[in-house]
Amino acid sequence: MEVTVLDLRTERCPMALLLAKRHVMTLLPEQQSQILISDLSSLSDIESFLHRQAFDVRRQEKGRYYCLQVTKGPLLNV
């Protein structure tokens, strides 16, 4: 499966959070995405949202911005 990239380095909250929410909700189970963020407030808000929604999130500092490696959890059979 292809890893998607969402570049939010020029966005600030609340727009960055809204765009990130829309993006991750389109991911398929176990699909990965990278979200690029330079605004610390947006980074905090987006990470909080992703953790509440049970996404696996790994943060990497890339100099002047951060890269969130996001993986959507598997589809649960209930």
All heavy atoms as a GROMACS GRO file, in nm:
protein
  631
    1MET      N    1   0.084  -0.117   0.000
    1MET     CA    2   0.000   0.000   0.000
    1MET      C    3   0.090   0.124   0.000
    1MET      O    4   0.190   0.130   0.070
    1MET     CB    5  -0.089  -0.001   0.124
    1MET     CG    6  -0.227   0.052   0.098
    1MET     SD    7  -0.335   0.042   0.244
    1MET     CE    8  -0.380  -0.130   0.242
    2GLU      N    9   0.051   0.223  -0.074
    2GLU     CA   10   0.127   0.346  -0.087
    2GLU      C   11   0.114   0.434   0.038
    2GLU      O   12   0.007   0.448   0.094
    2GLU     CB   13   0.076   0.422  -0.208
    2GLU     CG   14   0.148   0.551  -0.237
    2GLU     CD   15   0.092   0.620  -0.360
    2GLU    OE1   16   0.057   0.551  -0.457
    2GLU    OE2   17   0.083   0.743  -0.357
    3VAL      N   18   0.227   0.492   0.080
    3VAL     CA   19   0.227   0.586   0.193
    3VAL      C   20   0.191   0.724   0.138
    3VAL      O   21   0.253   0.774   0.045
    3VAL     CB   22   0.365   0.591   0.261
    3VAL    CG1   23   0.366   0.696   0.371
    3VAL    CG2   24   0.400   0.455   0.318
    4THR      N   25   0.089   0.785   0.195
    4THR     CA   26   0.047   0.918   0.153
    4THR      C   27   0.119   1.023   0.236
    4THR      O   28   0.166   0.995   0.346
    4THR     CB   29  -0.105   0.936   0.167
    4THR    OG1   30  -0.140   0.919   0.304
    4THR    CG2   31  -0.181   0.836   0.081
    5VAL      N   32   0.127   1.145   0.182
    5VAL     CA   33   0.193   1.255   0.252
    5VAL      C   34   0.099   1.375   0.254
    5VAL      O   35   0.044   1.413   0.152
    5VAL     CB   36   0.326   1.294   0.184
    5VAL    CG1   37   0.389   1.413   0.254
    5VAL    CG2   38   0.422   1.177   0.181
    6LEU      N   39   0.082   1.433   0.374
    6LEU     CA   40   0.005   1.555   0.389
    6LEU      C   41   0.100   1.662   0.442
    6LEU      O   42   0.151   1.650   0.554
    6LEU     CB   43  -0.112   1.534   0.487
    6LEU     CG   44  -0.197   1.657   0.516
    6LEU    CD1   45  -0.265   1.708   0.390
    6LEU    CD2   46  -0.299   1.626   0.624
    7ASP      N   47   0.125   1.764   0.363
    7ASP     CA   48   0.219   1.870   0.400
    7ASP      C   49   0.142   1.988   0.459
    7ASP      O   50   0.075   2.063   0.388
    7ASP     CB   51   0.299   1.914   0.278
    7ASP     CG   52   0.412   2.009   0.312
    7ASP    OD1   53   0.417   2.059   0.426
    7ASP    OD2   54   0.496   2.032   0.224
    8LEU      N   55   0.152   2.004   0.591
    8LEU     CA   56   0.084   2.112   0.662
    8LEU      C   57   0.183   2.215   0.715
    8LEU      O   58   0.150   2.291   0.805
    8LEU     CB   59   0.003   2.054   0.778
    8LEU     CG   60  -0.109   1.958   0.742
    8LEU    CD1   61  -0.174   1.900   0.867
    8LEU    CD2   62  -0.212   2.025   0.653
    9ARG      N   63   0.302   2.220   0.660
    9ARG     CA   64   0.405   2.309   0.713
    9ARG      C   65   0.369   2.456   0.700
    9ARG      O   66   0.420   2.538   0.775
    9ARG     CB   67   0.539   2.282   0.645
    9ARG     CG   68   0.596   2.146   0.688
    9ARG     CD   69   0.725   2.116   0.620
    9ARG     NE   70   0.698   2.083   0.480
    9ARG     CZ   71   0.791   2.046   0.395
    9ARG    NH1   72   0.917   2.037   0.432
    9ARG    NH2   73   0.758   2.015   0.270
   10THR      N   74   0.280   2.492   0.610
   10THR     CA   75   0.240   2.633   0.596
   10THR      C   76   0.107   2.662   0.664
   10THR      O   77   0.060   2.775   0.660
   10THR     CB   78   0.230   2.673   0.447
   10THR    OG1   79   0.130   2.592   0.385
   10THR    CG2   80   0.364   2.656   0.377
   11GLU      N   81   0.047   2.562   0.727
   11GLU     CA   82  -0.084   2.578   0.792
   11GLU      C   83  -0.069   2.594   0.942
   11GLU      O   84   0.025   2.545   1.002
   11GLU     CB   85  -0.173   2.457   0.763
   11GLU     CG   86  -0.201   2.433   0.617
   11GLU     CD   87  -0.284   2.540   0.551
   11GLU    OE1   88  -0.356   2.612   0.622
   11GLU    OE2   89  -0.277   2.550   0.428
   12ARG      N   90  -0.166   2.660   1.002
   12ARG     CA   91  -0.174   2.677   1.147
   12ARG      C   92  -0.312   2.629   1.192
   12ARG      O   93  -0.404   2.618   1.115
   12ARG     CB   94  -0.157   2.825   1.186
   12ARG     CG   95  -0.030   2.890   1.137
   12ARG     CD   96   0.091   2.835   1.211
   12ARG     NE   97   0.216   2.892   1.164
   12ARG     CZ   98   0.299   2.832   1.080
   12ARG    NH1   99   0.270   2.714   1.032
   12ARG    NH2  100   0.412   2.888   1.044
   13CYS      N  101  -0.325   2.602   1.322
   13CYS     CA  102  -0.456   2.564   1.376
   13CYS      C  103  -0.550   2.683   1.368
   13CYS      O  104  -0.504   2.796   1.381
   13CYS     CB  105  -0.442   2.518   1.521
   13CYS     SG  106  -0.415   2.340   1.533
   14PRO      N  107  -0.674   2.658   1.344
   14PRO     CA  108  -0.743   2.529   1.343
   14PRO      C  109  -0.743   2.460   1.207
   14PRO      O  110  -0.782   2.344   1.197
   14PRO     CB  111  -0.885   2.566   1.384
   14PRO     CG  112  -0.906   2.702   1.328
   14PRO     CD  113  -0.771   2.770   1.341
   15MET      N  114  -0.698   2.529   1.101
   15MET     CA  115  -0.701   2.469   0.968
   15MET      C  116  -0.614   2.344   0.959
   15MET      O  117  -0.654   2.245   0.896
   15MET     CB  118  -0.658   2.571   0.861
   15MET     CG  119  -0.673   2.519   0.720
   15MET     SD  120  -0.839   2.460   0.677
   15MET     CE  121  -0.923   2.615   0.660
   16ALA      N  122  -0.497   2.345   1.020
   16ALA     CA  123  -0.409   2.228   1.015
   16ALA      C  124  -0.477   2.106   1.076
   16ALA      O  125  -0.472   1.997   1.020
   16ALA     CB  126  -0.277   2.258   1.086
   17LEU      N  127  -0.542   2.124   1.189
   17LEU     CA  128  -0.613   2.014   1.254
   17LEU      C  129  -0.728   1.963   1.168
   17LEU      O  130  -0.745   1.843   1.151
   17LEU     CB  131  -0.664   2.057   1.392
   17LEU     CG  132  -0.743   1.954   1.471
   17LEU    CD1  133  -0.659   1.829   1.496
   17LEU    CD2  134  -0.792   2.014   1.602
   18LEU      N  135  -0.804   2.053   1.111
   18LEU     CA  136  -0.916   2.013   1.025
   18LEU      C  137  -0.867   1.932   0.904
   18LEU      O  138  -0.922   1.827   0.872
   18LEU     CB  139  -0.992   2.137   0.977
   18LEU     CG  140  -1.103   2.111   0.875
   18LEU    CD1  141  -1.214   2.029   0.938
   18LEU    CD2  142  -1.157   2.241   0.822
   19LEU      N  143  -0.762   1.980   0.839
   19LEU     CA  144  -0.707   1.909   0.722
   19LEU      C  145  -0.650   1.773   0.761
   19LEU      O  146  -0.667   1.675   0.687
   19LEU     CB  147  -0.601   1.995   0.654
   19LEU     CG  148  -0.652   2.122   0.587
   19LEU    CD1  149  -0.536   2.210   0.542
   19LEU    CD2  150  -0.744   2.091   0.471
   20ALA      N  151  -0.585   1.766   0.876
   20ALA     CA  152  -0.530   1.638   0.923
   20ALA      C  153  -0.643   1.539   0.952
   20ALA      O  154  -0.634   1.421   0.915
   20ALA     CB  155  -0.444   1.659   1.047
   21LYS      N  156  -0.750   1.586   1.018
   21LYS     CA  157  -0.864   1.498   1.048
   21LYS      C  158  -0.924   1.442   0.920
   21LYS      O  159  -0.950   1.321   0.910
   21LYS     CB  160  -0.973   1.575   1.123
   21LYS     CG  161  -0.943   1.601   1.267
   21LYS     CD  162  -1.058   1.678   1.331
   21LYS     CE  163  -1.039   1.702   1.477
   21LYS     NZ  164  -1.152   1.773   1.538
   22ARG      N  165  -0.947   1.528   0.824
   22ARG     CA  166  -1.004   1.483   0.696
   22ARG      C  167  -0.914   1.380   0.629
   22ARG      O  168  -0.961   1.280   0.574
   22ARG     CB  169  -1.024   1.601   0.601
   22ARG     CG  170  -1.139   1.688   0.634
   22ARG     CD  171  -1.153   1.795   0.530
   22ARG     NE  172  -1.263   1.885   0.560
   22ARG     CZ  173  -1.288   1.993   0.491
   22ARG    NH1  174  -1.212   2.028   0.389
   22ARG    NH2  175  -1.390   2.070   0.523
   23HIS      N  176  -0.784   1.406   0.632
   23HIS     CA  177  -0.688   1.318   0.565
   23HIS      C  178  -0.684   1.179   0.628
   23HIS      O  179  -0.695   1.079   0.557
   23HIS     CB  180  -0.549   1.383   0.568
   23HIS     CG  181  -0.442   1.298   0.512
   23HIS    ND1  182  -0.427   1.279   0.376
   23HIS    CD2  183  -0.345   1.225   0.572
   23HIS    CE1  184  -0.324   1.199   0.354
   23HIS    NE2  185  -0.273   1.165   0.472
   24VAL      N  186  -0.670   1.173   0.760
   24VAL     CA  187  -0.654   1.041   0.824
   24VAL      C  188  -0.782   0.959   0.819
   24VAL      O  189  -0.776   0.836   0.820
   24VAL     CB  190  -0.600   1.052   0.968
   24VAL    CG1  191  -0.463   1.116   0.970
   24VAL    CG2  192  -0.696   1.125   1.060
   25MET      N  193  -0.896   1.023   0.812
   25MET     CA  194  -1.022   0.947   0.806
   25MET      C  195  -1.040   0.878   0.670
   25MET      O  196  -1.123   0.789   0.658
   25MET     CB  197  -1.140   1.037   0.838
   25MET     CG  198  -1.143   1.079   0.983
   25MET     SD  199  -1.129   0.936   1.091
   25MET     CE  200  -1.131   1.012   1.250
   26THR      N  201  -0.962   0.915   0.571
   26THR     CA  202  -0.970   0.849   0.441
   26THR      C  203  -0.877   0.728   0.432
   26THR      O  204  -0.883   0.653   0.334
   26THR     CB  205  -0.935   0.946   0.326
   26THR    OG1  206  -0.798   0.984   0.336
   26THR    CG2  207  -1.025   1.068   0.328
   27LEU      N  208  -0.791   0.710   0.534
   27LEU     CA  209  -0.697   0.598   0.531
   27LEU      C  210  -0.770   0.466   0.550
   27LEU      O  211  -0.867   0.456   0.625
   27LEU     CB  212  -0.592   0.613   0.641
   27LEU     CG  213  -0.499   0.734   0.631
   27LEU    CD1  214  -0.407   0.738   0.753
   27LEU    CD2  215  -0.420   0.733   0.503
   28LEU      N  216  -0.719   0.364   0.485
   28LEU     CA  217  -0.771   0.229   0.502
   28LEU      C  218  -0.703   0.165   0.622
   28LEU      O  219  -0.596   0.209   0.665
   28LEU     CB  220  -0.741   0.147   0.376
   28LEU     CG  221  -0.804   0.199   0.247
   28LEU    CD1  222  -0.754   0.119   0.129
   28LEU    CD2  223  -0.955   0.195   0.256
   29PRO      N  224  -0.763   0.060   0.680
   29PRO     CA  225  -0.699  -0.007   0.794
   29PRO      C  226  -0.556  -0.050   0.760
   29PRO      O  227  -0.530  -0.103   0.651
   29PRO     CB  228  -0.788  -0.128   0.818
   29PRO     CG  229  -0.923  -0.084   0.769
   29PRO     CD  230  -0.893   0.002   0.649
   30GLU      N  231  -0.464  -0.020   0.852
   30GLU     CA  232  -0.322  -0.050   0.842
   30GLU      C  233  -0.248   0.032   0.736
   30GLU      O  234  -0.130   0.009   0.712
   30GLU     CB  235  -0.300  -0.200   0.824
   30GLU     CG  236  -0.355  -0.280   0.941
   30GLU     CD  237  -0.324  -0.427   0.935
   30GLU    OE1  238  -0.238  -0.469   0.856
   30GLU    OE2  239  -0.388  -0.501   1.011
   31GLN      N  240  -0.314   0.129   0.675
   31GLN     CA  241  -0.247   0.217   0.579
   31GLN      C  242  -0.167   0.322   0.656
   31GLN      O  243  -0.207   0.366   0.763
   31GLN     CB  244  -0.348   0.286   0.488
   31GLN     CG  245  -0.284   0.369   0.379
   31GLN     CD  246  -0.386   0.429   0.282
   31GLN    OE1  247  -0.505   0.414   0.299
   31GLN    NE2  248  -0.335   0.495   0.181
   32GLN      N  249  -0.055   0.363   0.597
   32GLN     CA  250   0.032   0.461   0.660
   32GLN      C  251   0.028   0.593   0.586
   32GLN      O  252   0.004   0.598   0.466
   32GLN     CB  253   0.176   0.411   0.664
   32GLN     CG  254   0.195   0.290   0.750
   32GLN     CD  255   0.340   0.246   0.754
   32GLN    OE1  256   0.420   0.280   0.667
   32GLN    NE2  257   0.374   0.172   0.857
   33SER      N  258   0.058   0.699   0.662
   33SER     CA  259   0.065   0.832   0.606
   33SER      C  260   0.171   0.912   0.682
   33SER      O  261   0.201   0.881   0.798
   33SER     CB  262  -0.069   0.904   0.616
   33SER     OG  263  -0.062   1.030   0.555
   34GLN      N  264   0.225   1.012   0.617
   34GLN     CA  265   0.316   1.105   0.682
   34GLN      C  266   0.248   1.241   0.683
   34GLN      O  267   0.194   1.285   0.582
   34GLN     CB  268   0.447   1.117   0.606
   34GLN     CG  269   0.531   0.993   0.608
   34GLN     CD  270   0.662   1.014   0.533
   34GLN    OE1  271   0.680   1.108   0.459
   34GLN    NE2  272   0.754   0.923   0.556
   35ILE      N  273   0.252   1.306   0.798
   35ILE     CA  274   0.198   1.441   0.811
   35ILE      C  275   0.314   1.532   0.852
   35ILE      O  276   0.379   1.508   0.954
   35ILE     CB  277   0.085   1.448   0.915
   35ILE    CG1  278  -0.028   1.352   0.876
   35ILE    CG2  279   0.033   1.591   0.927
   35ILE    CD1  280  -0.140   1.344   0.977
   36LEU      N  281   0.341   1.633   0.770
   36LEU     CA  282   0.450   1.726   0.793
   36LEU      C  283   0.394   1.853   0.858
   36LEU      O  284   0.300   1.912   0.805
   36LEU     CB  285   0.520   1.760   0.662
   36LEU     CG  286   0.561   1.641   0.574
   36LEU    CD1  287   0.625   1.689   0.446
   36LEU    CD2  288   0.652   1.546   0.650
   37ILE      N  289   0.453   1.893   0.972
   37ILE     CA  290   0.399   2.005   1.051
   37ILE      C  291   0.515   2.089   1.103
   37ILE      O  292   0.614   2.035   1.154
   37ILE     CB  293   0.320   1.953   1.172
   37ILE    CG1  294   0.214   1.852   1.129
   37ILE    CG2  295   0.256   2.067   1.250
   37ILE    CD1  296   0.157   1.771   1.241
   38SER      N  297   0.500   2.222   1.095
   38SER     CA  298   0.603   2.310   1.152
   38SER      C  299   0.553   2.387   1.273
   38SER      O  300   0.632   2.432   1.355
   38SER     CB  301   0.656   2.407   1.046
   38SER     OG  302   0.552   2.486   0.996
   39ASP      N  303   0.423   2.403   1.288
   39ASP     CA  304   0.363   2.478   1.399
   39ASP      C  305   0.348   2.387   1.521
   39ASP      O  306   0.279   2.285   1.515
   39ASP     CB  307   0.228   2.533   1.354
   39ASP     CG  308   0.156   2.609   1.462
   39ASP    OD1  309   0.215   2.704   1.516
   39ASP    OD2  310   0.041   2.572   1.493
   40LEU      N  311   0.411   2.424   1.633
   40LEU     CA  312   0.408   2.340   1.754
   40LEU      C  313   0.268   2.323   1.812
   40LEU      O  314   0.234   2.216   1.862
   40LEU     CB  315   0.503   2.394   1.859
   40LEU     CG  316   0.652   2.382   1.824
   40LEU    CD1  317   0.736   2.446   1.934
   40LEU    CD2  318   0.690   2.238   1.804
   41SER      N  319   0.187   2.426   1.806
   41SER     CA  320   0.050   2.417   1.855
   41SER      C  321  -0.030   2.316   1.773
   41SER      O  322  -0.104   2.233   1.827
   41SER     CB  323  -0.014   2.555   1.850
   41SER     OG  324  -0.152   2.547   1.866
   42SER      N  325  -0.014   2.323   1.642
   42SER     CA  326  -0.082   2.228   1.553
   42SER      C  327  -0.032   2.086   1.578
   42SER      O  328  -0.111   1.991   1.580
   42SER     CB  329  -0.058   2.265   1.406
   42SER     OG  330  -0.111   2.391   1.377
   43LEU      N  331   0.097   2.071   1.598
   43LEU     CA  332   0.155   1.940   1.625
   43LEU      C  333   0.091   1.877   1.748
   43LEU      O  334   0.047   1.762   1.745
   43LEU     CB  335   0.307   1.953   1.645
   43LEU     CG  336   0.381   1.827   1.685
   43LEU    CD1  337   0.378   1.724   1.573
   43LEU    CD2  338   0.524   1.860   1.723
   44SER      N  339   0.081   1.954   1.854
   44SER     CA  340   0.021   1.905   1.978
   44SER      C  341  -0.125   1.866   1.959
   44SER      O  342  -0.169   1.759   2.002
   44SER     CB  343   0.033   2.013   2.086
   44SER     OG  344  -0.034   1.974   2.202
   45ASP      N  345  -0.202   1.952   1.891
   45ASP     CA  346  -0.344   1.925   1.869
   45ASP      C  347  -0.365   1.802   1.782
   45ASP      O  348  -0.452   1.718   1.809
   45ASP     CB  349  -0.412   2.045   1.805
   45ASP     CG  350  -0.424   2.164   1.898
   45ASP    OD1  351  -0.402   2.147   2.019
   45ASP    OD2  352  -0.454   2.274   1.848
   46ILE      N  353  -0.286   1.789   1.677
   46ILE     CA  354  -0.301   1.676   1.584
   46ILE      C  355  -0.260   1.546   1.652
   46ILE      O  356  -0.330   1.444   1.640
   46ILE     CB  357  -0.220   1.701   1.455
   46ILE    CG1  358  -0.285   1.815   1.376
   46ILE    CG2  359  -0.211   1.574   1.370
   46ILE    CD1  360  -0.201   1.867   1.260
   47GLU      N  361  -0.151   1.546   1.728
   47GLU     CA  362  -0.110   1.426   1.800
   47GLU      C  363  -0.217   1.382   1.900
   47GLU      O  364  -0.248   1.264   1.910
   47GLU     CB  365   0.022   1.448   1.873
   47GLU     CG  366   0.143   1.436   1.784
   47GLU     CD  367   0.272   1.449   1.862
   47GLU    OE1  368   0.281   1.537   1.950
   47GLU    OE2  369   0.364   1.370   1.834
   48SER      N  370  -0.274   1.477   1.971
   48SER     CA  371  -0.380   1.444   2.068
   48SER      C  372  -0.500   1.380   1.999
   48SER      O  373  -0.554   1.278   2.046
   48SER     CB  374  -0.426   1.569   2.142
   48SER     OG  375  -0.324   1.619   2.223
   49PHE      N  376  -0.542   1.438   1.888
   49PHE     CA  377  -0.654   1.383   1.813
   49PHE      C  378  -0.624   1.240   1.767
   49PHE      O  379  -0.706   1.150   1.783
   49PHE     CB  380  -0.687   1.471   1.692
   49PHE     CG  381  -0.780   1.405   1.596
   49PHE    CD1  382  -0.916   1.396   1.623
   49PHE    CD2  383  -0.733   1.348   1.479
   49PHE    CE1  384  -1.003   1.332   1.535
   49PHE    CE2  385  -0.819   1.284   1.390
   49PHE     CZ  386  -0.954   1.277   1.418
   50LEU      N  387  -0.505   1.219   1.709
   50LEU     CA  388  -0.469   1.088   1.656
   50LEU      C  389  -0.464   0.982   1.765
   50LEU      O  390  -0.511   0.870   1.746
   50LEU     CB  391  -0.336   1.096   1.582
   50LEU     CG  392  -0.337   1.178   1.453
   50LEU    CD1  393  -0.195   1.200   1.402
   50LEU    CD2  394  -0.424   1.112   1.347
   51HIS      N  395  -0.412   1.016   1.881
   51HIS     CA  396  -0.407   0.920   1.991
   51HIS      C  397  -0.547   0.886   2.041
   51HIS      O  398  -0.574   0.769   2.070
   51HIS     CB  399  -0.321   0.973   2.106
   51HIS     CG  400  -0.175   0.972   2.075
   51HIS    ND1  401  -0.103   0.858   2.046
   51HIS    CD2  402  -0.085   1.074   2.067
   51HIS    CE1  403   0.022   0.888   2.023
   51HIS    NE2  404   0.036   1.020   2.034
   52ARG      N  405  -0.635   0.984   2.048
   52ARG     CA  406  -0.773   0.957   2.090
   52ARG      C  407  -0.846   0.867   1.991
   52ARG      O  408  -0.938   0.794   2.029
   52ARG     CB  409  -0.850   1.088   2.108
   52ARG     CG  410  -0.818   1.161   2.236
   52ARG     CD  411  -0.919   1.272   2.264
   52ARG     NE  412  -0.945   1.360   2.152
   52ARG     CZ  413  -0.878   1.470   2.122
   52ARG    NH1  414  -0.777   1.509   2.198
   52ARG    NH2  415  -0.911   1.543   2.019
   53GLN      N  416  -0.807   0.874   1.864
   53GLN     CA  417  -0.872   0.793   1.760
   53GLN      C  418  -0.801   0.659   1.738
   53GLN      O  419  -0.829   0.589   1.643
   53GLN     CB  420  -0.876   0.871   1.628
   53GLN     CG  421  -0.957   0.998   1.634
   53GLN     CD  422  -1.102   0.972   1.668
   53GLN    OE1  423  -1.164   0.880   1.615
   53GLN    NE2  424  -1.157   1.053   1.757
   54ALA      N  425  -0.705   0.627   1.825
   54ALA     CA  426  -0.633   0.499   1.824
   54ALA      C  427  -0.546   0.478   1.701
   54ALA      O  428  -0.529   0.366   1.654
   54ALA     CB  429  -0.730   0.382   1.843
   55PHE      N  430  -0.490   0.585   1.647
   55PHE     CA  431  -0.390   0.573   1.542
   55PHE      C  432  -0.255   0.548   1.608
   55PHE      O  433  -0.228   0.599   1.718
   55PHE     CB  434  -0.381   0.702   1.458
   55PHE     CG  435  -0.493   0.720   1.362
   55PHE    CD1  436  -0.611   0.782   1.400
   55PHE    CD2  437  -0.483   0.675   1.231
   55PHE    CE1  438  -0.715   0.801   1.311
   55PHE    CE2  439  -0.586   0.694   1.141
   55PHE     CZ  440  -0.703   0.756   1.181
   56ASP      N  441  -0.168   0.473   1.541
   56ASP     CA  442  -0.029   0.459   1.586
   56ASP      C  443   0.046   0.579   1.531
   56ASP      O  444   0.042   0.605   1.410
   56ASP     CB  445   0.031   0.328   1.533
   56ASP     CG  446   0.175   0.312   1.577
   56ASP    OD1  447   0.205   0.333   1.696
   56ASP    OD2  448   0.259   0.281   1.490
   57VAL      N  449   0.113   0.655   1.618
   57VAL     CA  450   0.179   0.779   1.577
   57VAL      C  451   0.324   0.777   1.624
   57VAL      O  452   0.351   0.751   1.741
   57VAL     CB  453   0.109   0.903   1.637
   57VAL    CG1  454   0.176   1.030   1.592
   57VAL    CG2  455  -0.039   0.903   1.602
   58ARG      N  456   0.414   0.806   1.532
   58ARG     CA  457   0.556   0.818   1.565
   58ARG      C  458   0.603   0.954   1.514
   58ARG      O  459   0.582   0.987   1.398
   58ARG     CB  460   0.636   0.707   1.500
   58ARG     CG  461   0.592   0.569   1.546
   58ARG     CD  462   0.676   0.459   1.485
   58ARG     NE  463   0.614   0.330   1.494
   58ARG     CZ  464   0.603   0.258   1.602
   58ARG    NH1  465   0.646   0.305   1.716
   58ARG    NH2  466   0.546   0.139   1.600
   59ARG      N  467   0.668   1.029   1.603
   59ARG     CA  468   0.713   1.164   1.569
   59ARG      C  469   0.863   1.164   1.540
   59ARG      O  470   0.940   1.105   1.613
   59ARG     CB  471   0.686   1.258   1.685
   59ARG     CG  472   0.731   1.400   1.656
   59ARG     CD  473   0.752   1.486   1.777
   59ARG     NE  474   0.635   1.498   1.862
   59ARG     CZ  475   0.630   1.578   1.966
   59ARG    NH1  476   0.733   1.652   1.999
   59ARG    NH2  477   0.522   1.584   2.041
   60GLN      N  478   0.900   1.234   1.431
   60GLN     CA  479   1.040   1.254   1.398
   60GLN      C  480   1.065   1.403   1.376
   60GLN      O  481   0.989   1.468   1.304
   60GLN     CB  482   1.077   1.181   1.268
   60GLN     CG  483   1.064   1.031   1.275
   60GLN     CD  484   1.094   0.967   1.140
   60GLN    OE1  485   1.065   1.023   1.036
   60GLN    NE2  486   1.153   0.849   1.144
   61GLU      N  487   1.170   1.454   1.438
   61GLU     CA  488   1.207   1.593   1.415
   61GLU      C  489   1.297   1.599   1.292
   61GLU      O  490   1.392   1.523   1.279
   61GLU     CB  491   1.281   1.650   1.536
   61GLU     CG  492   1.304   1.798   1.525
   61GLU     CD  493   1.358   1.860   1.652
   61GLU    OE1  494   1.362   1.791   1.755
   61GLU    OE2  495   1.396   1.977   1.647
   62LYS      N  496   1.264   1.688   1.201
   62LYS     CA  497   1.336   1.700   1.074
   62LYS      C  498   1.398   1.838   1.058
   62LYS      O  499   1.391   1.898   0.952
   62LYS     CB  500   1.241   1.674   0.957
   62LYS     CG  501   1.177   1.539   0.956
   62LYS     CD  502   1.275   1.436   0.909
   62LYS     CE  503   1.204   1.303   0.885
   62LYS     NZ  504   1.290   1.204   0.828
   63GLY      N  505   1.454   1.892   1.163
   63GLY     CA  506   1.511   2.026   1.155
   63GLY      C  507   1.408   2.131   1.189
   63GLY      O  508   1.375   2.151   1.305
   64ARG      N  509   1.352   2.197   1.088
   64ARG     CA  510   1.254   2.304   1.111
   64ARG      C  511   1.109   2.256   1.113
   64ARG      O  512   1.018   2.337   1.121
   64ARG     CB  513   1.270   2.411   1.004
   64ARG     CG  514   1.401   2.483   1.015
   64ARG     CD  515   1.409   2.593   0.915
   64ARG     NE  516   1.532   2.667   0.934
   64ARG     CZ  517   1.545   2.794   0.909
   64ARG    NH1  518   1.443   2.862   0.862
   64ARG    NH2  519   1.660   2.854   0.928
   65TYR      N  520   1.088   2.129   1.098
   65TYR     CA  521   0.953   2.076   1.101
   65TYR      C  522   0.953   1.935   1.160
   65TYR      O  523   1.058   1.878   1.185
   65TYR     CB  524   0.888   2.078   0.962
   65TYR     CG  525   0.949   1.983   0.863
   65TYR    CD1  526   0.893   1.858   0.841
   65TYR    CD2  527   1.062   2.017   0.788
   65TYR    CE1  528   0.948   1.769   0.750
   65TYR    CE2  529   1.117   1.930   0.697
   65TYR     CZ  530   1.060   1.807   0.678
   65TYR     OH  531   1.115   1.719   0.588
   66TYR      N  532   0.833   1.883   1.182
   66TYR     CA  533   0.816   1.748   1.236
   66TYR      C  534   0.743   1.662   1.134
   66TYR      O  535   0.660   1.711   1.057
   66TYR     CB  536   0.733   1.752   1.365
   66TYR     CG  537   0.805   1.821   1.478
   66TYR    CD1  538   0.792   1.958   1.495
   66TYR    CD2  539   0.886   1.749   1.564
   66TYR    CE1  540   0.860   2.023   1.597
   66TYR    CE2  541   0.953   1.813   1.668
   66TYR     CZ  542   0.940   1.949   1.683
   66TYR     OH  543   1.007   2.013   1.783
   67CYS      N  544   0.775   1.535   1.136
   67CYS     CA  545   0.707   1.438   1.051
   67CYS      C  546   0.638   1.337   1.143
   67CYS      O  547   0.704   1.272   1.224
   67CYS     CB  548   0.808   1.367   0.961
   67CYS     SG  549   0.734   1.238   0.859
   68LEU      N  550   0.507   1.328   1.130
   68LEU     CA  551   0.432   1.228   1.204
   68LEU      C  552   0.409   1.108   1.112
   68LEU      O  553   0.352   1.123   1.002
   68LEU     CB  554   0.297   1.282   1.249
   68LEU     CG  555   0.299   1.397   1.348
   68LEU    CD1  556   0.155   1.438   1.383
   68LEU    CD2  557   0.375   1.361   1.473
   69GLN      N  558   0.456   0.992   1.154
   69GLN     CA  559   0.429   0.868   1.082
   69GLN      C  560   0.302   0.811   1.144
   69GLN      O  561   0.302   0.773   1.261
   69GLN     CB  562   0.545   0.769   1.101
   69GLN     CG  563   0.678   0.818   1.052
   69GLN     CD  564   0.693   0.806   0.902
   69GLN    OE1  565   0.605   0.758   0.831
   69GLN    NE2  566   0.805   0.851   0.852
   70VAL      N  567   0.196   0.809   1.068
   70VAL     CA  568   0.064   0.770   1.119
   70VAL      C  569   0.020   0.640   1.053
   70VAL      O  570   0.029   0.626   0.931
   70VAL     CB  571  -0.040   0.881   1.086
   70VAL    CG1  572  -0.177   0.841   1.135
   70VAL    CG2  573   0.004   1.014   1.145
   71THR      N  574  -0.026   0.546   1.135
   71THR     CA  575  -0.079   0.421   1.082
   71THR      C  576  -0.217   0.401   1.141
   71THR      O  577  -0.237   0.407   1.263
   71THR     CB  578   0.010   0.301   1.122
   71THR    OG1  579   0.144   0.326   1.078
   71THR    CG2  580  -0.041   0.172   1.058
   72LYS      N  581  -0.313   0.377   1.052
   72LYS     CA  582  -0.449   0.349   1.098
   72LYS      C  583  -0.454   0.206   1.148
   72LYS      O  584  -0.395   0.116   1.090
   72LYS     CB  585  -0.549   0.368   0.984
   72LYS     CG  586  -0.693   0.357   1.027
   72LYS     CD  587  -0.786   0.401   0.920
   72LYS     CE  588  -0.929   0.404   0.971
   72LYS     NZ  589  -1.019   0.461   0.871
   73GLY      N  590  -0.523   0.185   1.258
   73GLY     CA  591  -0.533   0.052   1.318
   73GLY      C  592  -0.608  -0.046   1.229
   73GLY      O  593  -0.676  -0.005   1.133
   74PRO      N  594  -0.596  -0.175   1.258
   74PRO     CA  595  -0.666  -0.276   1.179
   74PRO      C  596  -0.817  -0.269   1.199
   74PRO      O  597  -0.864  -0.222   1.302
   74PRO     CB  598  -0.611  -0.408   1.232
   74PRO     CG  599  -0.564  -0.376   1.369
   74PRO     CD  600  -0.522  -0.233   1.368
   75LEU      N  601  -0.889  -0.315   1.100
   75LEU     CA  602  -1.035  -0.322   1.108
   75LEU      C  603  -1.072  -0.430   1.208
   75LEU      O  604  -1.025  -0.543   1.201
   75LEU     CB  605  -1.094  -0.354   0.971
   75LEU     CG  606  -1.245  -0.356   0.959
   75LEU    CD1  607  -1.301  -0.218   0.993
   75LEU    CD2  608  -1.286  -0.393   0.820
   76LEU      N  609  -1.154  -0.395   1.306
   76LEU     CA  610  -1.195  -0.490   1.408
   76LEU      C  611  -1.327  -0.554   1.370
   76LEU      O  612  -1.422  -0.486   1.334
   76LEU     CB  613  -1.207  -0.422   1.543
   76LEU     CG  614  -1.080  -0.356   1.596
   76LEU    CD1  615  -1.110  -0.280   1.725
   76LEU    CD2  616  -0.971  -0.458   1.619
   77ASN      N  617  -1.335  -0.684   1.380
   77ASN     CA  618  -1.460  -0.755   1.358
   77ASN      C  619  -1.533  -0.766   1.490
   77ASN      O  620  -1.487  -0.829   1.584
   77ASN     CB  621  -1.435  -0.896   1.302
   77ASN     CG  622  -1.376  -0.890   1.165
   77ASN    OD1  623  -1.409  -0.800   1.088
   77ASN    ND2  624  -1.289  -0.983   1.130
   78VAL      N  625  -1.648  -0.701   1.497
   78VAL     CA  626  -1.724  -0.700   1.623
   78VAL      C  627  -1.842  -0.792   1.610
   78VAL      O  628  -1.907  -0.805   1.514
   78VAL     CB  629  -1.770  -0.557   1.657
   78VAL    CG1  630  -1.850  -0.557   1.784
   78VAL    CG2  631  -1.650  -0.468   1.667
   0.00000   0.00000   0.00000
